[in-house]
Amino acid sequence: MGRHVSFSFTVLALLAMVAVSCGSSDSDAGVEPLGDEGVAEQDANGCNVIEKAGIAVLALGVVQVTSVDVGNHVMCPVGYETTPPMSGDHFPAWQNCGFYTEPLLDEVAVHSLEHGAVWIAYDPDLDVAERDAISALVSTDPHLLAAPYPGLANPIVLTAWMRQVAVERISDDAVADFWDNQLGRRSTTAPEAGASCGEAIGTPPFEPLSRYDEAFAQMG
């Protein structure tokens, strides 16, 4: 894990429609639009302007794999190769695990993946019964994280560090198979499998950004 750094960022800037990213890296190479003088376009915070990867329709039950195994701490949003992201650079503070009813910041959720969390992204229009089933399941393990993901092309997408699988229902057999290899200390890929997924950012279910500034200050 990269060096902890002090970080203060406005939430509004991070939720803006145009995302931004610090410098170039393996995870965002080739996506930075260039200005007239051939240099990366930057925003007022000195971050390079990036474009978010499109959301693909995934084959149900088929585990997707990425070779991106970097996890530096950065102070600007990241241009990930997939949406939702499976790995890559991320913010210094992680997302507290639990069930959320509001979307998360990718760069915070990815840090949780590094700790062995399984991130359950669900279609915001998923029926109430299925959302309740996800919430009940999340309550059974401290390394489960769930939140709606606007624009998701599958009903449910489970993501661990460098691994991802889409399912129709949280009761599908592929879910248990995925957890057997990826959840918490059992993770075969997470660099810090079993590390804390609490005491950082977010208060489930309604406040995914609570303690945002405080968490970054403590980790500086």
C-alpha positions as CSV (number, residue, x, y, z in Angstrom):
1,M,0.0,0.0,0.0
2,G,1.3,3.5,-0.8
3,R,2.4,6.1,1.7
4,H,-0.4,7.7,3.6
5,V,-0.8,11.4,2.7
6,S,-2.8,14.2,4.0
7,F,-5.7,15.0,1.8
8,S,-8.5,17.5,1.7
9,F,-10.9,17.5,-1.3
10,T,-14.3,18.9,-1.7
11,V,-17.0,16.4,-2.2
12,L,-18.7,18.4,-4.8
13,A,-15.6,18.4,-7.0
14,L,-15.3,14.6,-6.7
15,L,-18.9,14.1,-7.7
16,A,-18.7,16.4,-10.7
17,M,-19.7,14.9,-14.1
18,V,-16.1,15.3,-15.4
19,A,-13.7,13.1,-13.4
20,V,-10.1,14.0,-12.9
21,S,-6.9,12.1,-12.3
22,C,-3.4,12.7,-11.0
23,G,-0.6,12.1,-13.5
24,S,-0.3,9.0,-15.7
25,S,-0.1,5.4,-14.5
26,D,-0.5,1.9,-15.7
27,S,-4.2,2.1,-14.9
28,D,-5.0,5.3,-16.7
29,A,-2.5,5.4,-19.6
30,G,-3.9,6.4,-22.9
31,V,-7.1,8.1,-21.7
32,E,-5.9,11.6,-21.0
33,P,-7.1,14.1,-23.6
34,L,-4.3,16.4,-24.7
35,G,-4.6,20.2,-25.0
36,D,-3.5,22.3,-27.9
37,E,0.1,22.2,-26.8
38,G,0.3,18.4,-26.4
39,V,0.1,18.4,-22.6
40,A,-2.6,16.8,-20.4
41,E,-5.5,19.1,-19.7
42,Q,-5.8,19.9,-16.0
43,D,-8.5,21.2,-13.8
44,A,-8.3,24.0,-11.1
45,N,-6.9,21.5,-8.6
46,G,-3.9,20.5,-10.8
47,C,-5.4,17.1,-11.7
48,N,-5.4,15.7,-15.2
49,V,-8.8,15.5,-16.8
50,I,-9.8,11.9,-17.5
51,E,-12.7,10.0,-19.0
52,K,-14.5,7.1,-17.1
53,A,-14.4,3.7,-18.8
54,G,-17.7,2.6,-20.3
55,I,-19.8,0.1,-18.4
56,A,-19.7,-3.3,-20.2
57,V,-22.4,-6.0,-20.2
58,L,-20.7,-9.0,-18.5
59,A,-21.5,-12.6,-19.1
60,L,-23.4,-13.9,-16.1
61,G,-21.4,-16.1,-13.8
62,V,-18.1,-15.7,-15.6
63,V,-15.3,-14.4,-13.5
64,Q,-13.5,-11.4,-15.2
65,V,-9.8,-10.9,-14.5
66,T,-7.5,-7.9,-14.8
67,S,-3.7,-7.8,-14.7
68,V,-3.6,-4.4,-13.1
69,D,-2.1,-5.0,-9.7
70,V,-1.0,-1.5,-8.7
71,G,-2.4,0.3,-5.6
72,N,-0.7,3.6,-5.0
73,H,-2.3,6.3,-2.9
74,V,-3.2,9.3,-5.0
75,M,-4.9,12.6,-4.3
76,C,-6.9,12.9,-7.6
77,P,-9.6,10.7,-9.1
78,V,-8.3,7.8,-11.3
79,G,-9.1,6.7,-14.9
80,Y,-9.7,3.0,-14.3
81,E,-9.7,0.4,-17.1
82,T,-13.1,-1.0,-16.1
83,T,-16.3,0.3,-14.5
84,P,-16.8,-0.6,-11.7
85,P,-13.0,-0.8,-11.2
86,M,-11.3,-4.0,-10.0
87,S,-8.0,-2.6,-8.8
88,G,-5.6,0.3,-9.3
89,D,-4.5,3.5,-7.6
90,H,-7.0,4.8,-4.9
91,F,-7.5,7.4,-2.2
92,P,-5.7,7.0,1.1
93,A,-8.9,6.2,3.1
94,W,-11.2,3.3,2.4
95,Q,-14.9,2.8,2.4
96,N,-16.4,1.4,5.5
97,C,-18.1,-1.9,4.6
98,G,-21.8,-2.3,4.9
99,F,-25.0,-1.8,2.9
100,Y,-25.5,1.7,1.3
101,T,-28.4,3.2,-0.5
102,E,-26.3,5.9,-2.2
103,P,-23.4,5.5,-4.7
104,L,-19.8,5.3,-3.6
105,L,-16.7,7.0,-4.9
106,D,-14.7,4.5,-7.0
107,E,-11.4,5.6,-5.6
108,V,-12.6,4.9,-2.0
109,A,-14.2,1.6,-2.7
110,V,-11.1,0.3,-4.5
111,H,-9.1,0.9,-1.3
112,S,-11.6,-1.5,0.4
113,L,-11.0,-4.1,-2.3
114,E,-7.3,-3.9,-1.4
115,H,-8.2,-5.0,2.1
116,G,-10.1,-8.0,0.9
117,A,-13.6,-6.6,0.6
118,V,-16.1,-7.8,-1.9
119,W,-18.0,-4.9,-3.4
120,I,-21.5,-5.6,-4.5
121,A,-22.6,-3.0,-7.0
122,Y,-26.3,-3.2,-7.8
123,D,-28.6,-1.6,-10.3
124,P,-30.4,1.3,-8.6
125,D,-33.6,0.0,-10.1
126,L,-33.2,-3.4,-8.6
127,D,-36.4,-4.6,-7.0
128,V,-36.9,-4.1,-3.2
129,A,-36.9,-7.8,-2.4
130,E,-33.5,-8.3,-4.0
131,R,-32.0,-5.2,-2.3
132,D,-33.3,-6.5,1.0
133,A,-31.6,-9.8,0.3
134,I,-28.3,-8.1,-0.5
135,S,-28.6,-6.0,2.7
136,A,-29.2,-9.1,4.8
137,L,-26.3,-10.9,3.3
138,V,-23.9,-7.9,3.8
139,S,-24.7,-8.0,7.5
140,T,-23.2,-11.4,7.8
141,D,-19.6,-10.5,7.1
142,P,-17.4,-7.4,8.0
143,H,-15.8,-7.5,4.5
144,L,-18.9,-7.1,2.5
145,L,-19.7,-3.8,0.9
146,A,-22.8,-3.0,-1.2
147,A,-24.1,0.2,-2.9
148,P,-26.1,1.2,-6.0
149,Y,-24.1,1.9,-9.2
150,P,-25.8,4.2,-11.7
151,G,-25.7,2.9,-15.2
152,L,-24.7,-0.6,-14.3
153,A,-25.4,-2.9,-17.2
154,N,-26.0,-6.1,-15.2
155,P,-28.4,-6.4,-12.2
156,I,-25.6,-7.2,-9.8
157,V,-21.8,-7.0,-10.1
158,L,-19.5,-8.4,-7.4
159,T,-15.9,-7.1,-7.4
160,A,-12.8,-8.2,-5.5
161,W,-9.2,-7.1,-6.1
162,M,-8.5,-8.0,-9.7
163,R,-11.6,-10.2,-10.0
164,Q,-15.3,-9.5,-11.0
165,V,-18.4,-11.5,-11.7
166,A,-22.0,-10.5,-12.7
167,V,-25.1,-12.3,-11.5
168,E,-28.8,-11.8,-11.8
169,R,-29.6,-12.6,-8.1
170,I,-27.5,-12.5,-5.0
171,S,-28.6,-16.1,-4.3
172,D,-26.9,-17.4,-7.5
173,D,-24.4,-20.1,-7.1
174,A,-21.6,-17.9,-8.6
175,V,-21.8,-15.6,-5.6
176,A,-20.8,-18.3,-3.0
177,D,-18.1,-19.6,-5.4
178,F,-16.7,-16.0,-5.7
179,W,-16.6,-15.5,-2.0
180,D,-14.8,-18.8,-1.3
181,N,-11.8,-17.4,-3.1
182,Q,-12.0,-13.6,-2.6
183,L,-13.7,-12.6,0.7
184,G,-11.6,-11.1,3.5
185,R,-8.6,-13.2,4.6
186,R,-9.5,-15.8,2.1
187,S,-8.7,-13.5,-0.8
188,T,-6.1,-14.9,-3.2
189,T,-5.4,-11.6,-4.8
190,A,-5.9,-8.6,-2.3
191,P,-2.6,-7.2,-1.2
192,E,-3.8,-6.6,2.3
193,A,-6.4,-9.3,2.7
194,G,-8.2,-9.2,6.0
195,A,-7.2,-5.6,6.9
196,S,-9.9,-3.3,8.4
197,C,-13.0,-2.4,6.4
198,G,-14.2,0.0,9.1
199,E,-13.3,3.2,11.0
200,A,-12.7,5.2,7.8
201,I,-15.3,6.7,5.4
202,G,-19.1,6.2,5.4
203,T,-22.0,5.5,7.7
204,P,-24.4,2.8,6.3
205,P,-27.0,2.9,4.9
206,F,-27.5,6.6,3.9
207,E,-24.2,8.4,4.3
208,P,-21.4,7.0,2.2
209,L,-19.3,10.1,2.5
210,S,-19.6,10.8,6.2
211,R,-16.3,11.4,8.0
212,Y,-14.6,12.0,4.6
213,D,-12.4,14.9,5.6
214,E,-11.8,13.5,9.1
215,A,-10.7,10.1,7.8
216,F,-8.1,11.7,5.4
217,A,-6.8,13.9,8.2
218,Q,-6.2,11.0,10.5
219,M,-4.4,9.0,7.8
220,G,-2.1,11.9,6.9
